[in-house]
Amino acid sequence: MPIADIRAAIEAELAATPEFYDFRVLRSEPDGACWRVTLEAGYVYAEGQRPGQASAQTLLDERLEGASAWWGAPAKGGASVRAVVVEDDQLVLQDASAPPPGEGHLIRIYPPRFLQAVADAWRDDAWARRAADCWPGLSAPAAHPAGPRLDGSPFRWLRPAQRQALGLVAFEDAFLWGPPGTGKTTTLGVLVAEYLDRCPAARVLLLSTTNQAVDLATLAVDKALQKGRREALRGTIRRLGARFDAQAYAGREHLIPAPGTPSQQVLRQCRLATMTTTRAVFTLKTLRELASPDAPSETSTTMPPFDLVVFDEASQVSLAHA
């Protein structure tokens, strides 16, 4: 696909995407340092569109996490969206400047404009050409002679097909596919764990489309390192992003960066960084700046590009986003 077509498609989608959405509130309740706002099911006003239930159900998902919230009555205030509880039609707000509105009032949500970050990247001619140069390899993967040979020897319980999948790192590009329940996430965890062990200086970026999927993949790698008795490597993993299942990380708190640690510092120090694709888009500018030849010497040797990029659920995002 020509780069011009990619750019035109992104710009068209940006033009058709409302900048804000107004939801009607049923109730607002304090929840520790946050606020839990329950919305009226079926009511949302998107900029330039009529209220409608279908729109509301479509919008209430993880894409609103990190959005800005604003309300004008009964007292003006603002906050950021920490989480979206889809099944309960709820927003969890943090850093509120005033109590959120109650029943019958409207709350306006400005979603993150991740498409703008994608558009900015594709406007960079040099970067766009490099991205486009990767496409042929996706349909005809080439061998990677310098790639490590993984045999999964510490994991005797691997099935033959799972063990065979470890050979994917011997290619520049590769795909792992299988029906649900066939052990793809476990295989992914072993593959990344083995790669980190066999390539002591390598750095890995692991992406997925949802926070839940990122959690599962991150934990799979940590469990594989634990079962493979590679304890020292477990401390080199960091899960970036504020929205994660805290219970899932019980006993594995080393995977979560200390509160307030800048992303740049986390990325410098870890060997495996895991995050959602949306966060990766917003982090792209930082990653590129820190990896550029003009970056300070103390960062240029320890920052991306990554040696291995693992994209879980890659079929769920567009070519431009990927």
Secondary structure, 3 states (H helix, E strand, C coil): CCHHHHHHHHHHHHHHCCCCEEEEEEEEEEECCEEEEEEEEEEEEECCCCCCHHHHHHHCCHHHCCCEEEECCCCCEEEEEEEEEHHHCEEEEECCCCCCCCCCCEEEEECCCHHHHHHHHHHCHHHHHHHHHCHHHHHCCCECCCCCCCCCCCCCCCCHHHHHHHHHHHECCCCCCCCCCCCHHHHHHHHHHHHHHHCCCCCEEEEECCHHHHHHHHHHHHHHHHHCCCHHHHCCEEECCCCCCHHHHCCCHHHCCCCCCCHHHHHHHCCEEEEEHHHHHHHHHHHHHHHCCCCCHHHHCCCCCCCEEEECCHHHCCCCCC
